[in-house]
């Protein structure tokens, strides 16, 4: 898990607040990245053709990361 990436939930989406380049580098080396989100717990970020998605083990499809 990475502490250098800050993500916050916002309704149906998540916002990447800090660590854009670090996340991009991690996703270039791996298909997914686990990040701790306050109030949500551990989430998994992965790339799709439609963009970055966040799966918090509750959502079946995952939410959009902006």
Contact map, one row per residue, 1 for C-alpha under 8 A:
111000000000000000000000000000001111000000000000000000000000000000
111110000000000000000000000000001111000000000000000000000000000000
111111000000000000000000000000000011000000000000000000000000000000
011111000000000001100100000000000000000000000000000000000000000000
011111100000000111110110000000000010000000000000000000000000000000
001111110000000111100000000000000010100000000000000000000000000000
000011111000011111000000000000000010100000000000000000000000000000
000001111100011110000000000000000000110000000000000000000000000000
000000111111111000000000000000000000100000000000000000000000000000
000000011111111000000000000000000000000000000000000000000000000000
000000001111110000000000000000000000000000000000000000000000000000
000000001111110000000000000000000000000000000000000000000000001100
000000001111111000000000000000000000000000000000000000000000001111
000000111111111100000000000000000000000000000000000001000000001111
000000111100111110000000000000000000000000000000000000000000000011
000011110000011111110000000000000000000000000000000000000000000011
000011110000001111110000000000000000000000000000000000000000000000
000111100000000111110000000000000000000000000000000000000000000000
000111000000000111111110000000000000000000000000000000000000000000
000010000000000111111111000000000000000000000000000000000000000000
000000000000000000111111100000000000000000000000000000000000000000
000110000000000000111111110000000000000000000000000000000000000000
000010000000000000111111111000001000000000000000000000000000000000
000000000000000000011111111100000000000000000000000000000000000000
000000000000000000001111111110000000000000000000000000000000000000
000000000000000000000111111111011000000000000000000000000000000000
000000000000000000000011111111111000000000000110000000000000000000
000000000000000000000001111111100000000000000000000000000000000000
000000000000000000000000111111100000000000000000000000000000000000
000000000000000000000000011111111000000000000000000000000000000000
000000000000000000000000001111111000000000000110000000000000000000
000000000000000000000000011001111100000000011110000000000000000000
110000000000000000000010011001111110000000011100000000000000000000
110000000000000000000000000000011111000001111000000000000000000000
111011100000000000000000000000001111100001111000000000000000000000
111000000000000000000000000000000111110111100000000000000000000000
000001111000000000000000000000000011111111100000000000000000000000
000000010000000000000000000000000001111110000000000000000000000000
000000000000000000000000000000000000111110000000000000000000000000
000000000000000000000000000000000001111111100000000000010000000000
000000000000000000000000000000000001111111100000000000010000000000
000000000000000000000000000000000111100111110000000000010000000000
000000000000000000000000000000000111100111111000000001111000000000
000000000000000000000000000000011110000001111100000001110000000000
000000000000000000000000000000011110000000111110000111100000000000
000000000000000000000000001000111000000000011111000111000000000000
000000000000000000000000001000110000000000001111101110000000000000
000000000000000000000000000000000000000000000111111110000000000000
000000000000000000000000000000000000000000000011111000000000000000
000000000000000000000000000000000000000000000001111100000000000000
000000000000000000000000000000000000000000000011111110000000000110
000000000000000000000000000000000000000000001111011111000000000111
000000000000000000000000000000000000000000001111001111100000011110
000000000000010000000000000000000000000000111100000111110000011110
000000000000000000000000000000000000000000111000000011111111111000
000000000000000000000000000000000000000111110000000001111110010000
000000000000000000000000000000000000000000100000000000111111000000
000000000000000000000000000000000000000000000000000000111111000000
000000000000000000000000000000000000000000000000000000111111111000
000000000000000000000000000000000000000000000000000000101111110000
000000000000000000000000000000000000000000000000000000100011111000
000000000000000000000000000000000000000000000000000011110011111100
000000000001110000000000000000000000000000000000000011100010111110
000000000001110000000000000000000000000000000000001111000000011111
000000000000111100000000000000000000000000000000001111000000001111
000000000000111100000000000000000000000000000000000100000000000111
